[in-house]
Amino acid sequence: MWQRRAFLRAAGVGFVASLLPAQTEALERADMVVASAIRTGTGHYGAALVSERGEVVSKLVLPDRGHDIVFAPDGGRGVVFARQPGTFAVVFDPAGNAAPLTLTSAAGRHFYGHGVFSPDGRLLYATESDFEAAKGVIGVYDGTSNYRRIGEFPTYGTGPHELLLMGDGKTLVIANGGIETHPDYGRAELNLESMDPSIVFVDTESGSLIGQVRLDAGLRQLSIRHMAIDGRQRVWFGCQYKGDQTDQPQLIGYATLDGVIELVELPGDLLSDLRNYIGSVAVSTDGGMIGISSPVGNLAVTIDAASRKPAVIKSIRNGCGLAPQGTGFVASSGNGELLGLAGSKVADQTFDFGFDNHLAVLA
């Protein structure tokens, strides 16, 4: 059974940042800083900011495993979310000038590991589960009032995972993975025979549904998890297949606000190597290249957004994190590697901690 009180005690006021003495100076020296949840060699969890030169700018101690990190548009605040079905998120100052703030999920809710800020940085939106009703919700937090939770609206599906803000600054796109979870059962997936994944577009002002697209009914066990938006405002998505593992469905595609959803044909040998699992999706800074990763298949792949053809395929053992840099990407692995991919100038580096699934860029 889920011991909520014990967890909240563990994630309380004693949980502090491990700030380095010259944190602000390290930030000023860096041309690029990426952030990720991490696991230390001793099995503890945290988050770290590192520069493109391999300098550890700062670390943050977490009570359990983190998932994704999101930064406010001005870079003044970051938030690291617990891995699903987690009940904590931590707001931190990348420059180390303020103590971190621990958020706990509302009663009857848990986090799904992802969030996004409003364009002005005043509001934080987080994917959450109303787990007794098996429905997804977006929790809304007020950044001007210590990130107090001020409301929620539905995701119009189950198991929401990543969410992004479209270019208009007011439309959220949400990946409903279609999988029911409950904190009493850890990460057990409770409805694999009745999954209903979808991508939805929601108005942030009213919480109303703008549009919803689904793959063919025969692909209902293709859980849509991670997304990125290209230069044409197409929402690229990556999937994790929960059906018979001898099947080999396509794993990536794109959706649009006008109702298009389409899977992209990858070659059979590449599909086989991805092993039915996409862990991250990213778009290059110029919007022309799509990056996908599979920590299960030990691969990172770039795809030309225009031709929809694979461009670069690189073996990265336990590699998952992807962050855009120019026309390419920075990639990370659970084995502590950080390296440049497809034109990125970041040199290969190895750290004494393992990176978790996602990389975020501090602007």
C-alpha positions in Angstrom: 0.0 0.0 0.0 1.0 3.5 -0.7 2.4 5.2 2.4 1.7 8.8 1.6 2.5 10.3 5.1 5.8 8.6 5.3 6.7 9.8 1.8 5.7 13.4 2.7 8.0 13.3 5.7 10.9 12.1 3.5 10.3 14.9 1.0 9.8 17.7 3.6 11.8 20.7 4.7 15.1 18.8 5.2 15.6 18.5 1.5 18.0 21.0 0.2 20.2 21.9 -2.8 23.8 20.8 -2.9 25.1 24.2 -4.3 28.6 24.6 -5.6 30.5 27.6 -4.3 30.9 29.3 -7.7 27.5 28.4 -9.1 26.6 31.8 -10.6 30.1 32.1 -12.1 29.8 28.7 -13.7 26.5 29.6 -15.3 28.0 32.8 -16.7 31.0 30.9 -18.2 28.9 28.4 -19.9 27.7 28.7 -23.5 25.1 25.9 -22.9 23.7 24.4 -19.8 21.6 21.2 -19.7 19.7 19.7 -16.8 18.6 16.2 -16.0 17.4 14.1 -13.1 20.3 11.8 -12.1 21.2 8.8 -10.1 24.5 8.8 -8.1 26.9 5.9 -7.9 25.7 5.2 -4.4 22.1 4.8 -5.6 20.7 8.2 -4.5 18.6 10.4 -6.7 19.0 14.1 -7.6 19.2 16.5 -10.5 22.2 18.2 -12.0 23.0 21.2 -14.3 26.1 20.7 -16.4 27.8 22.9 -19.0 28.8 21.9 -22.5 32.4 21.7 -21.3 31.6 19.1 -18.7 31.5 21.3 -15.7 28.9 20.4 -13.0 27.2 23.8 -12.3 25.0 22.5 -9.5 23.2 19.5 -8.0 19.9 19.1 -6.3 19.1 16.3 -3.8 15.8 14.5 -4.5 14.0 12.0 -2.2 13.2 9.6 -5.0 13.7 9.2 -8.8 13.0 12.3 -10.9 11.9 12.4 -14.5 11.8 15.6 -16.5 12.9 19.2 -15.8 11.2 22.3 -17.2 12.5 25.9 -17.0 10.6 29.1 -16.9 11.0 31.2 -20.1 13.4 33.6 -18.4 15.4 30.8 -16.9 14.9 32.1 -13.4 13.2 28.9 -12.1 13.3 25.3 -12.9 11.0 22.4 -11.8 12.0 18.8 -11.6 9.1 16.3 -11.5 9.0 12.9 -9.8 8.8 9.9 -12.0 5.2 8.6 -12.3 3.4 7.8 -10.1 5.3 10.3 -8.0 3.9 12.8 -5.5 6.6 15.5 -5.5 8.0 18.3 -7.7 10.8 20.6 -6.7 11.1 24.2 -7.8 14.7 25.5 -7.8 16.7 28.5 -8.7 19.4 27.6 -11.3 21.7 30.3 -10.0 21.4 29.1 -6.4 20.1 32.3 -5.0 17.0 30.8 -3.4 16.3 27.6 -1.5 14.3 24.9 -3.4 10.6 24.6 -2.8 9.0 21.2 -2.6 5.5 20.7 -4.0 3.4 17.7 -3.2 0.6 16.5 -5.3 -3.0 17.2 -4.3 -5.0 14.5 -2.5 -6.2 11.9 -5.0 -3.6 13.0 -7.6 -0.1 12.0 -8.7 2.3 13.5 -11.1 3.2 12.0 -14.5 6.7 13.5 -14.7 6.2 16.4 -17.0 5.2 20.1 -17.0 5.3 23.3 -18.9 5.3 27.0 -18.1 3.0 29.7 -19.5 4.8 32.1 -21.9 5.0 34.8 -19.1 6.2 32.2 -16.5 3.4 33.0 -14.1 1.7 29.6 -14.4 3.0 26.1 -14.3 1.0 23.3 -15.9 1.6 19.6 -14.9 0.3 16.3 -16.1 -1.4 14.5 -13.2 -3.8 11.6 -12.6 -7.1 11.6 -10.8 -6.3 8.0 -10.0 -9.5 6.9 -8.4 -11.4 8.0 -11.5 -8.6 6.8 -13.8 -8.7 10.2 -15.6 -6.0 12.5 -16.6 -5.9 16.1 -15.4 -3.7 19.2 -15.8 -2.8 20.7 -12.5 -2.4 24.5 -12.6 0.1 26.2 -10.2 0.6 29.9 -9.5 4.2 30.9 -9.9 3.6 34.2 -8.2 2.2 32.6 -5.0 4.8 29.9 -4.1 3.4 27.6 -6.8 0.1 27.2 -5.0 -2.2 24.8 -6.9 -5.1 27.0 -8.1 -7.0 24.5 -10.2 -7.1 21.8 -12.8 -8.8 20.8 -16.1 -9.2 17.5 -17.8 -6.8 15.9 -20.4 -9.8 14.1 -22.0 -8.0 10.8 -21.6 -6.1 8.5 -19.3 -2.4 8.4 -18.4 -1.3 11.8 -19.7 2.5 12.1 -20.0 4.3 14.9 -21.8 2.6 18.2 -22.5 3.8 21.2 -24.6 2.7 24.7 -25.4 1.9 25.4 -29.1 3.3 28.4 -30.9 0.2 30.5 -30.1 1.2 30.5 -26.4 -2.3 29.4 -25.3 -2.9 25.9 -26.7 -1.6 22.9 -24.8 -0.9 19.7 -26.6 -1.0 16.6 -24.3 0.0 13.0 -25.0 -2.5 10.8 -23.3 -0.6 7.5 -23.0 -3.9 5.6 -22.4 -2.5 3.6 -19.5 -4.2 3.6 -16.0 -1.9 3.6 -13.0 -2.6 3.9 -9.2 -0.1 4.7 -6.5 -1.2 1.7 -4.4 0.2 -0.5 -7.2 3.4 1.4 -8.0 4.1 1.4 -11.7 1.8 -1.5 -12.6 -0.2 -0.8 -15.8 -3.8 -1.7 -15.0 -5.7 -1.6 -18.3 -3.5 -2.9 -21.1 -6.5 -4.6 -22.7 -8.6 -1.4 -22.9 -5.9 1.3 -23.6 -7.1 4.4 -25.3 -4.1 6.6 -26.3 -4.6 10.0 -27.9 -3.2 13.4 -28.5 -5.4 16.3 -27.4 -5.3 20.1 -27.9 -6.7 22.1 -25.0 -7.3 25.8 -24.5 -5.4 26.9 -21.4 -7.8 29.8 -20.6 -11.0 27.7 -20.5 -9.7 24.1 -20.2 -11.9 23.2 -23.1 -11.1 20.6 -25.7 -10.0 22.0 -29.1 -9.3 18.7 -30.8 -8.4 15.1 -30.2 -6.8 12.6 -32.5 -6.2 8.9 -32.2 -4.4 6.2 -34.1 -6.3 3.4 -35.7 -8.2 1.1 -33.3 -5.8 -1.7 -34.0 -3.0 0.3 -32.5 -4.6 1.0 -29.2 -1.7 -0.6 -27.3 0.7 1.9 -28.8 1.1 4.3 -25.9 1.9 7.9 -26.9 4.3 9.3 -24.4 6.7 12.0 -25.6 6.5 14.9 -28.1 8.3 17.8 -29.7 7.0 20.6 -32.1 8.8 21.2 -35.4 9.2 24.4 -37.4 5.9 23.8 -39.1 4.0 23.4 -35.8 3.6 19.7 -36.4 3.6 17.7 -33.1 6.0 14.8 -33.4 5.4 12.0 -31.0 7.1 8.8 -29.9 5.4 5.6 -28.6 6.0 2.6 -26.4 4.2 -0.6 -27.5 2.4 -2.6 -24.8 1.2 -5.5 -27.0 2.9 -8.7 -28.1 6.6 -7.9 -28.3 6.9 -10.0 -31.4 4.8 -7.3 -33.2 6.7 -4.5 -34.8 4.4 -1.4 -35.2 5.7 2.0 -36.3 6.7 4.1 -33.3 6.9 7.7 -34.3 4.6 10.1 -36.1 3.1 13.6 -36.1 -0.2 15.3 -35.4 -1.5 18.7 -36.3 -4.1 21.1 -34.9 -6.3 20.6 -37.9 -6.8 16.9 -37.1 -4.1 15.0 -38.9 -2.3 12.1 -37.2 0.1 10.0 -39.2 2.8 7.4 -38.4 6.1 7.7 -40.2 7.5 4.6 -41.9 10.9 3.6 -40.5 12.9 0.8 -42.1 12.2 -2.6 -40.6 15.8 -3.2 -39.3 15.7 0.2 -37.5 12.3 -0.6 -36.0 13.6 -3.9 -34.8 16.6 -2.2 -33.1 14.4 0.3 -31.4 12.6 -2.6 -29.6 9.1 -1.1 -29.4 10.3 1.7 -27.2 10.9 5.5 -27.8 12.2 7.2 -24.6 12.6 10.8 -25.8 11.6 13.1 -28.7 13.3 16.4 -29.5 13.4 18.9 -32.4 16.6 20.7 -33.4 16.8 24.4 -32.7 16.3 25.2 -36.4 13.2 23.0 -36.4 14.4 20.8 -39.2 15.6 17.7 -37.5 13.7 15.3 -35.2 15.7 13.3 -32.6 14.4 10.1 -31.0 16.0 7.7 -28.6 15.5 4.2 -27.3 17.3 3.3 -24.0 16.0 -0.2 -24.5 17.5 -0.5 -28.0 20.6 1.6 -27.1 20.0 3.9 -30.0 19.7 7.6 -30.8 18.3 8.5 -34.2 17.8 11.8 -36.1 15.1 12.1 -38.8 14.9 14.8 -41.4 11.5 16.5 -40.7 11.0 17.4 -44.4 11.8 14.0 -46.0 10.8 12.0 -42.9 13.9 9.8 -43.5 16.5 8.7 -40.9 19.7 10.8 -41.2 22.0 9.7 -38.3 21.8 6.5 -36.3 24.1 6.2 -33.3 24.6 3.5 -30.7 24.4 4.9 -27.1 24.2 2.3 -24.4 21.2 3.1 -22.1 20.9 6.5 -24.0 17.7 8.4 -23.6 18.1 12.2 -23.0 18.0 14.5 -26.0 18.4 18.3 -26.0 18.5 20.5 -29.2 21.7 22.4 -30.1 21.7 24.1 -33.5 21.0 21.6 -36.3 21.8 18.7 -33.9 21.4 17.4 -30.4 23.1 16.7 -27.1 22.5 13.2 -26.0 22.8 11.6 -22.5 22.8 8.1 -21.1 22.1 6.3 -17.8 25.8 5.4 -17.8 26.8 9.0 -17.3 27.7 9.8 -20.9 27.1 13.2 -22.6 27.9 13.6 -26.2 27.1 15.6 -29.4 24.9 14.1 -32.1 24.3 15.1 -35.8 26.2 18.4 -35.8 26.3 19.3 -32.1 29.8 20.5 -31.1 29.6 19.0 -27.5 32.6 16.8 -26.9 32.1 13.3 -25.5 32.2 13.4 -21.7 31.5 10.9 -18.8 30.2 11.9 -15.4 30.2 10.0 -12.1 26.4 9.8 -12.1 23.9 8.5 -14.5 21.5 10.7 -16.4 17.8 9.9 -16.3 15.4 9.9 -19.3 15.4 13.6 -20.3 17.6 16.6 -20.9 16.4 20.2 -20.6 18.2 23.2 -21.9 18.6 26.3 -19.6 18.1 29.3 -21.9 
